[in-house]
């Protein structure tokens, strides 16, 4: 796979992972919870774990392409901010739109 395709795959994985906590009531989309609705804290916890999973996938692609570049705190601040921005559509759908029950 080319580097350009790898970048697009990582971005699509990050987009899906960022919205997953807001699109369902299961833990990580697979494990049913005893509560009827997930709390916002659980959704944010899922968001943090999925950020690291998406970052790990990006790291695997980077390792496959060649030498891994050293990353400082700035890299993680920017990617975490980007991940939160990618989660905005799911957050908007879950908390800001009116749903019929």
N, C-alpha and C positions, 0 to 999 in steps of 0.2 A: 504494500500500500504506500502511496506517495505521502510526502510530508503534508501537503495541502489537504489530502483526504483525511489524514490522521487528525489534523486540527479540526476539521468539520465534524468528524466522529466524536471527538472529545467535547466540542461545543453542544452537539445534540444530546449526548449522554448527560452533560451538566444541566441542560434545559429540562430534560425529563426528570432527572434526580431532584432538581430544585422544586419542581411542581408536584412531585409524588406525595409529599406529606399533606398537601392541601386538597388532593383530589379523591381521597378515600378515608375511611374510618378504621383501617387496619394498620397495624404497626409495620412499617416498611412495605406496605402494600400486600403483605402476605399473612401476618399473624393476627388473628382476631383478638380484640380486646374485650374484657368483661364490661367496661363502660360503654354506654350507647354512643357517646361522642368523645373524640380525642380532645384533650385540652390543648391550649396554645403552647404550653410549655413542652408537651410531648412532641408537638409538631416542630418546634424549634430544635429540640434534641435530635429528632430525625434529620432535620436540615443540616446540623453539624456533622452527624455521622455520614450522611450522603455526600457532603462536601469533601470529606476525606476519601471516600470511595471513588468519587469522580476524579479527584486529584491523583489517586493511585493509578487509575486507568491512564491518565495523562502521563504519569511518570513511566508507566510501562511502554507507552508509545515512544516517549523520548529516549528511553534506554535502548529500544530497538533501532532507533534512527542513528544512534551514536552516543557520544559522551554526554552525560547529564550535566547541565550547567548549574553552578552553585546558585542557591536562592537565598536572598536576605529576607528580613521581615517585611520589606516593601512588597515583595512578590506575593506573600500570603495575605497582606492587607488588601491588595488590589484584587486578587482572585476571590477572596471571601466577599468583597463588595460586589464583584460581578455576579457571584453565585446568588447573593441576596436580590440583586436586580433581576436575575433570571427567574427568581421565585415570585416576583410581583404578580404575574397573571394568575397563578394559583391562589395566592393570598387574596387578591381582588375578588376572584370568583367565590371563594369560601366566606370571606368576612364582609365585603363591601357591597355585594349584590344581593338583592332580595330574592329569596327562593320560596316557591309555593310548597307547602307541606301537605 
